[in-house]
Amino acid sequence: MGKEDGPTAETIFYNLDKEPKSLDPQIADDYASRIAILALYEGLVRIGEDGEPKPGVAASWEANKDYTVFTFSLRQDARWPSWSKGKEESVESRPVTAGDFVFGLQRALDPGTGSPTAGALFPIKNAEKVNKGELPASQLGVTALNDYTLVVDLEYSYEDFPALMALPASMPCNREFFEQSGGQYGLEVASVLGNGPYRFANRYSWEHSASMALVRSDFYKGENQPVPAGIRFTIGATQTNTAGAIMDNTVDAAPLPGDQLEIAQSQGFHLTSFEDTTWGLCFNTQNAVFKNLNVRKSFVQSLDREYVLSAMPKNYTIADDIIAPGATFGGEKYRSLAGGGFYLKQDGKARTLLETGLRELELERLPSVRVLCLEDPQTAAMVNNMLELWSRKLGYYINMVPLSRSELDKRIRAGDYQMALAPLRAENDGPMEFLSMFASDQPSNPVGLQSSQFDAYLDQAAQKPLNEGIESYVAAEQYLNNQAIVYPLCYEKRYFASAANVTGIWFHSYDSGVDFIRATKVTG
């Protein structure tokens, strides 16, 4: 796309580095899909610029005194667009009702849907049992009292629950349209029906692996009317020169690599940053060697932390804990309540630990071991420091396997690794959201952990009043450290940039999306 046919005054251009896997909100689990879904759909709430839930389809909501029941009052002017039912038949615009949210939530938790993000909804009463097939969807704790009143019962006190109602999995689903789509829901323009501020411009608006064109929806009625006339997503590999792409008007906003920060600042770009990702040395607890505690501890406790972190990538900060400093609990910073410095400390007896672990595994020597990492010079330098220490203190040469970010993520999700310097990021900022990644029943568990003790800590936290649950969260976090399952090393500060003439784009932390509804671009 050249500058001559680039952005207009009312269209925001944004690059998605990958093709959205699906625009079915109940199963979407990739960042590109979430960004598009946030424009095409609207949940009960939207997340505002300040990170707090604001009215969406729900004009208001209230909770009981212990935050275990939430009642959402829906706008009565929220509507679905009309849609084609056949070559000559169409369905007129209809209200978005509480029943649409009940159906969407039931779909997300139905085991037949196979939603990879269903776990985020487990705070809802009976959600986990429904997802496991132990209870029918009708037993889920969501009730439509009438078309415009939705009641949600929770398993435990959760004051910040409304924020979960902005997640894609919580979006409404029109049952009639869904059933009409014949298994293609969310895969093509004709099988997408959103209630959000934007819609596809026409039937050709999604050119797979190339672009996606959205325009304002005539049917949308919300707390705020959308400012941009449209959003144009280009689809392709992440720009190697993001700052340059913004400067020449190829895009208006994009994630910004840390090494381009100084250029962005010099050009007056608007910058947003989040420290929501922990990079840690992770062990696959299902691996034949690293299932052993003493083996894991030997690799962690042989590390000279200061030496390893001397090669820490630029724009990263030292992580003394697994849960990042931005996490909140009951409206306060989790770290200020929980304390910190839980990482496993260096021990001069690391080699003895390794020998003990090998005997327990009935092995004479350590088999070939590989550590996965990002194919980045700075990351590789940090891992090289680890390799040197392991060779010197444990007496074994360990192989480094540099990978692209997508391949690294893929290998970790599949459990196809022994050790990995890996990024850990939850979908929300609470300790439960982060720690739940390691629960035994979590299908995308990055370390394959199967621990009844760890699960018990999470269950105890869920069952306690909000002001008492912190102790159980701390115990769960300490377990991951003490059992040498995750060794935190550094926090990644991620940057997002908008052109100097573009304001009002809201970038949300934890990869929960980008909101363009109030974006404004000034030209001339």
Secondary structure, 3 states (H helix, E strand, C coil): CCHHHCCCCCEEEEEECCCCCCCCCCCCCCHHHHHHHHHHCCCCEEECCCCCEEECCEEEEEECCCCCEEEEEECCCCEECCEECCCCCEECCEECCHHHHHHHHHHHHCCCCCCCCHHHHCCECCHHHHHCCCCCHHHCCEEEEECCEEEEEECCCCCCHHHHHHCHHHCCCCHHHHHHCCCCCCCCHHHCCCCCCEEECCCCCEECCCEEEEEECCCCCCCCCCCCCEEEEEECCCCCCHHHHHHCCCCCEEEECHHHHHHHHHCCCEEEEEEEEEEEEEECCCCCCCCCHHHHHHHHHCCCHHHHHCCCCCCEEECCCCCCCCCEECCEEHHHHHCCCCCCCCCCCHHHHHHHHHHHCCCCCCCCCEEEEECCHHHHHHHHHHHHHHHHHHCCCCEEEEECHHHHHHHHHCCCCCEEEEEECCCCCCHHHHHHHHCCCCCCCCCCCCCHHHHHHHHHHHHCCCCCCHHHHHHHHHHHHHCCCEEEEEEEEEEEEECCCEECCEEECCCCEEECCCCEECCC
